[in-house]
Amino acid sequence: MSIREQLSKIVFKNKPDKTTPISAGNLNQLQDNIENALREKFDYSVTYVTDANSMEEQGIYIINSVAVNLPFDPDEIITGGGLAWLIVISLSGFDPVIQIALESKTFNFWIRKSDYFEEGSWSEWKKMTRPERAIMSIEKARGKVNIPTAWEAAKIIFEKSNSSCDDRLIFENGCIKIGKNVNKVLVSGFTGGINRGDGGDKILKISVNDEDIIETYLSGQNESSYQQLNITPVLIDVEEDDEISLCIESGLAQELELLKTILTVEVIE
């Protein structure tokens, strides 16, 4: 992935809204937010410098950070451009190659890069959009799950999904598959009820690639009753193509009745 593509995926925290006053204090805070976002995104150091001669040959360097007037696209913002907070970045310790700007009237972030082959030439400004929230819940209606062997996990095969995401989360094979550019997710599970009268203790658990992550336990009873179970949200590390599933175990081999059951995954990073 190119440096520009990596920069375009940075999530800038504490982004102000259009009612935020333009002041030196607010602009300084935005500068800090941008610099912190860069430090969090890249493994190598991000250093603020004022003297280009003091830079080493490795890392990302913030050469300057100043308020300037830039000619943004009038169709996107306003005719004549607007005040922006500009950060100029060097990736090698020599010439500046990346500029990130914050437009003051809409608080949109913009990025452009220098032309490697033509000194002083820059690409067009491109808006940096924050990724939409990616969350997916998959559901299974009331029904029975076959457990052929005691204490052997049976995967719950979900029937439909409800999501507000792109291809970062994928509904596949009755579970949730991790797509591209996802490192951390929040997972949780729920069933409206397990019939305790079916006999045997029960375990509801979330697994990644059939490896147990978190579980909740329910003791069996002789009388017929339904017990709701929740798996509290937990943050986990994931990789592309990981499969997240919800499984059920029982101390008895049986067909176990479950009420409506839900598995939810939310992309955090």
Secondary structure as GFF3:
##gff-version 3
##sequence-region A 1 269
A	DSSP	alpha_helix	3	8	.	.	.	ID=ss1
A	DSSP	alpha_helix	24	41	.	.	.	ID=ss2
A	DSSP	beta_strand	46	48	.	.	.	ID=ss3
A	DSSP	three_ten_helix	52	54	.	.	.	ID=ss4
A	DSSP	beta_strand	60	70	.	.	.	ID=ss5
A	DSSP	beta_strand	82	90	.	.	.	ID=ss6
A	DSSP	beta_strand	98	103	.	.	.	ID=ss7
A	DSSP	beta_strand	109	113	.	.	.	ID=ss8
A	DSSP	beta_strand	126	128	.	.	.	ID=ss9
A	DSSP	beta_strand	135	140	.	.	.	ID=ss10
A	DSSP	beta_strand	143	147	.	.	.	ID=ss11
A	DSSP	beta_strand	154	155	.	.	.	ID=ss12
A	DSSP	beta_strand	160	163	.	.	.	ID=ss13
A	DSSP	beta_strand	169	172	.	.	.	ID=ss14
A	DSSP	beta_strand	175	178	.	.	.	ID=ss15
A	DSSP	beta_strand	184	195	.	.	.	ID=ss16
A	DSSP	three_ten_helix	196	198	.	.	.	ID=ss17
A	DSSP	beta_strand	202	208	.	.	.	ID=ss18
A	DSSP	beta_strand	211	218	.	.	.	ID=ss19
A	DSSP	beta_strand	226	237	.	.	.	ID=ss20
A	DSSP	beta_strand	243	250	.	.	.	ID=ss21
A	DSSP	beta_strand	254	258	.	.	.	ID=ss22
A	DSSP	beta_strand	261	267	.	.	.	ID=ss23
###
